[in-house]
Amino acid sequence: MTQDTDRIAREVEDAVADDVAGVSARVRQITLKVLSEGQLDSAALKSVMDAVVRGAKTGVERPDPRNTDALREAMHGLDQALASAAEATGLAVQEAASRSSEFSKQSLKQSLNDLGSLEKLFIETLGDAARQSSGHVRDTLHGLIEHARHSGTAVGGRVQGALSQLAQAMTDMTQEQMQAGANTLRQQGALLAGIAAGFLKGVADRLQPPDTTDRDA
C-alpha cells in the first residue's frame, strides 16, 4: 500500500493543534481511514505509524504544557486504531482459515507472526520518535513507552485476544495446507492484507463524520 505520508502527517498535525478533547478520536479516524484504503500489511502499518507520530510531534513542538496532553491523546488514538487493525487482521485470518483451498498454513502463520509483533512495532515507533526529539516531547514519549511496557496497550490486548481465538483454526488445518512456494505465499499474503483492509473499512466508515457539503443552507 502506498500512502501519502506527508498528507497523513499534516492531518494529524492539524488535529493536535485543535481542541485537545477531540484529538484522540480524530487521530483514530485519520489512521483507520488510511489503513483501510489499501492492503493492511506490516509495511503499510509501519509507514502510517511513522507519519502519525511525526505529525503529532510537529503539532506539539511549542513548549506549551497543554501540548503534552495533546501528544498523549494523539498516541492514544493511534493505539486504538492499531487495535482495530489487529482485530481486522484476526478476522481476515479466521476467514482465510475457513477457505482452506485458497490459503496455506504458511501464509496464515506469517500473518499471525506479523499480528503478534504489532504492539512491539508500535512501541519501537514511539522509541524511534523519542530518540529524535527533545524536551517535553521526548519526555512524554518516554513516559508513554514505559506505561506501555508495564501496563500494556490497546493493540496488545486486542492482539492477544485474536491470537487465542485463531489458535484452534490453525490447528485444524490439514497437512496438505502446510507448504506453499514463495510466489504463492506473496500472493496469499497480499490477498489476506486486502481482506483485512476490507474489514477495517467498515470500522473506518462508521467513524467518519457525516458529509455536510451537499446540505441545503
C-alpha positions as CSV (number, residue, x, y, z in Angstrom):
1,M,0.0,0.0,0.0
2,T,1.4,3.4,-1.0
3,Q,0.3,6.2,1.2
4,D,0.9,10.0,1.1
5,T,2.7,10.1,4.4
6,D,3.2,13.9,4.3
7,R,-0.6,14.3,3.9
8,I,-1.2,12.0,6.9
9,A,1.3,13.9,9.0
10,R,-0.3,17.2,8.1
11,E,-3.8,15.9,9.0
12,V,-2.5,14.7,12.4
13,E,-0.7,17.9,13.0
14,D,-3.9,19.9,12.4
15,A,-5.8,17.6,14.7
16,V,-3.2,18.0,17.5
17,A,-3.3,21.8,17.1
18,D,-7.1,21.7,17.6
19,D,-9.2,21.0,20.7
20,V,-7.3,18.6,23.0
21,A,-10.5,16.8,23.9
22,G,-11.1,15.7,20.3
23,V,-7.5,14.7,19.4
24,S,-7.7,11.0,20.2
25,A,-10.9,10.4,18.2
26,R,-9.6,12.5,15.3
27,V,-6.3,10.7,15.1
28,R,-8.0,7.4,15.3
29,Q,-10.3,8.4,12.4
30,I,-7.4,9.6,10.3
31,T,-5.4,6.4,10.9
32,L,-8.2,4.0,10.3
33,K,-9.2,5.8,7.1
34,V,-5.7,5.5,5.5
35,L,-5.2,1.9,6.7
36,S,-8.4,0.8,5.1
37,E,-7.6,2.3,1.7
38,G,-5.3,-0.5,0.6
39,Q,-3.6,-3.6,1.9
40,L,-3.3,-3.9,5.6
41,D,0.2,-5.3,5.8
42,S,3.3,-4.7,8.1
43,A,4.9,-2.2,5.7
44,A,1.7,-0.1,5.5
45,L,1.3,-0.2,9.3
46,K,4.8,1.0,9.9
47,S,4.6,3.7,7.3
48,V,1.3,5.1,8.7
49,M,2.6,4.8,12.3
50,D,5.7,6.9,11.5
51,A,3.6,9.5,9.7
52,V,1.1,9.8,12.5
53,V,3.8,10.2,15.2
54,R,5.7,12.7,13.0
55,G,2.6,14.8,12.6
56,A,1.8,14.7,16.3
57,K,5.3,15.7,17.2
58,T,5.2,18.7,14.8
59,G,1.9,19.8,16.3
60,V,3.3,19.9,19.9
61,E,6.7,21.4,19.3
62,R,5.9,24.6,21.2
63,P,6.8,24.5,24.9
64,D,3.1,24.5,25.9
65,P,2.1,22.2,28.8
66,R,-1.3,21.7,27.1
67,N,0.5,20.1,24.1
68,T,1.8,17.3,26.3
69,D,-1.8,16.3,26.8
70,A,-2.4,16.6,23.1
71,L,0.5,14.3,22.3
72,R,-0.7,11.7,24.8
73,E,-4.2,11.8,23.3
74,A,-2.8,11.5,19.8
75,M,-0.9,8.4,20.7
76,H,-4.0,7.0,22.4
77,G,-5.9,7.5,19.2
78,L,-3.1,5.7,17.2
79,D,-3.2,2.8,19.7
80,Q,-6.9,2.5,19.4
81,A,-6.7,2.5,15.6
82,L,-4.0,-0.2,15.7
83,A,-6.2,-2.3,18.0
84,S,-8.9,-2.1,15.3
85,A,-6.3,-3.1,12.7
86,A,-5.3,-6.1,14.8
87,E,-8.9,-7.2,15.1
88,A,-9.4,-6.8,11.3
89,T,-6.3,-8.9,10.7
90,G,-7.6,-11.6,13.0
91,L,-10.9,-11.7,11.2
92,A,-9.1,-12.0,7.9
93,V,-7.0,-14.9,9.1
94,Q,-10.1,-16.5,10.5
95,E,-11.9,-16.2,7.2
96,A,-8.8,-17.4,5.3
97,A,-8.6,-20.5,7.5
98,S,-12.1,-21.4,6.5
99,R,-11.2,-21.0,2.8
100,S,-8.8,-23.9,3.0
101,S,-8.4,-24.4,-0.7
102,E,-7.0,-20.8,-1.2
103,F,-4.5,-20.4,1.7
104,S,-1.6,-22.4,3.0
105,K,-0.8,-22.7,6.7
106,Q,2.5,-21.0,6.0
107,S,0.8,-17.8,4.8
108,L,-1.6,-17.7,7.8
109,K,1.3,-18.3,10.2
110,Q,3.2,-15.4,8.7
111,S,0.1,-13.2,9.1
112,L,-0.2,-14.3,12.7
113,N,3.5,-13.6,13.3
114,D,3.0,-10.1,11.9
115,L,-0.1,-9.7,14.1
116,G,1.8,-10.8,17.2
117,S,4.6,-8.2,16.6
118,L,2.2,-5.3,16.2
119,E,2.4,-4.0,19.8
120,K,6.2,-4.3,19.6
121,L,6.3,-2.3,16.4
122,F,4.1,0.4,18.0
123,I,6.4,0.8,21.0
124,E,9.5,0.7,18.7
125,T,8.0,3.5,16.7
126,L,7.5,5.6,19.8
127,G,11.1,4.9,20.8
128,D,12.4,6.0,17.4
129,A,10.4,9.2,17.7
130,A,11.7,9.8,21.3
131,R,15.3,9.5,20.2
132,Q,14.7,12.1,17.5
133,S,13.0,14.5,19.9
134,S,14.0,16.7,22.8
135,G,12.4,18.5,25.8
136,H,8.8,17.8,26.7
137,V,8.1,15.8,23.5
138,R,10.9,13.4,24.3
139,D,9.8,13.1,28.0
140,T,6.2,12.5,27.1
141,L,7.1,9.8,24.6
142,H,9.4,8.1,27.1
143,G,6.6,8.2,29.6
144,L,4.2,6.6,27.1
145,I,6.7,3.9,26.3
146,E,7.2,3.0,30.0
147,H,3.5,2.9,30.5
148,A,3.0,0.6,27.5
149,R,5.7,-1.8,28.7
150,H,4.3,-2.0,32.2
151,S,0.6,-1.7,31.7
152,G,0.2,-2.8,28.1
153,T,-1.6,-1.2,25.2
154,A,-5.0,-1.4,23.5
155,V,-3.4,-3.0,20.5
156,G,-1.5,-5.5,22.6
157,G,-4.7,-6.6,24.3
158,R,-6.6,-7.0,21.0
159,V,-3.7,-9.0,19.6
160,Q,-3.7,-11.5,22.4
161,G,-7.4,-12.0,22.1
162,A,-7.2,-12.5,18.3
163,L,-4.2,-14.9,18.6
164,S,-6.0,-17.1,21.2
165,Q,-9.1,-17.3,19.0
166,L,-7.2,-18.3,15.9
167,A,-5.1,-21.0,17.5
168,Q,-7.7,-23.7,17.0
169,A,-8.3,-22.7,13.4
170,M,-4.6,-23.1,12.7
171,T,-4.5,-26.5,14.4
172,D,-7.4,-27.8,12.4
173,M,-5.7,-27.1,9.0
174,T,-4.6,-30.2,7.3
175,Q,-1.0,-31.3,6.4
176,E,-1.7,-30.6,2.7
177,Q,-2.0,-26.9,3.6
178,M,1.4,-26.7,5.2
179,Q,3.6,-25.8,2.3
180,A,3.5,-23.2,-0.5
181,G,6.0,-21.7,-2.8
182,A,7.4,-18.2,-2.3
183,N,5.4,-16.7,-5.1
184,T,2.2,-18.3,-3.8
185,L,3.0,-17.0,-0.3
186,R,3.3,-13.5,-1.6
187,Q,0.0,-13.7,-3.4
188,Q,-1.7,-15.1,-0.4
189,G,-0.2,-12.5,1.8
190,A,-1.5,-9.7,-0.4
191,L,-4.9,-11.3,-0.5
192,L,-5.0,-11.6,3.3
193,A,-3.9,-8.0,3.6
194,G,-6.7,-6.9,1.3
195,I,-9.3,-8.9,3.2
196,A,-8.1,-7.3,6.5
197,A,-8.4,-3.8,5.0
198,G,-11.9,-4.6,3.9
199,F,-12.9,-5.5,7.4
200,L,-11.2,-2.3,8.7
201,K,-13.0,-0.1,6.1
202,G,-16.3,-0.9,7.8
203,V,-15.0,0.4,11.1
204,A,-13.5,3.5,9.5
205,D,-16.7,4.4,7.6
206,R,-18.7,4.3,10.8
207,L,-16.3,6.7,12.5
208,Q,-16.2,9.3,9.7
209,P,-18.3,12.4,10.4
210,P,-21.3,12.9,8.0
211,D,-20.6,14.9,4.9
212,T,-22.4,18.2,5.1
213,T,-21.2,19.7,1.9
214,D,-24.3,18.9,-0.1
215,R,-26.8,20.0,2.5
216,D,-29.0,23.0,1.8
217,A,-28.1,26.2,3.5
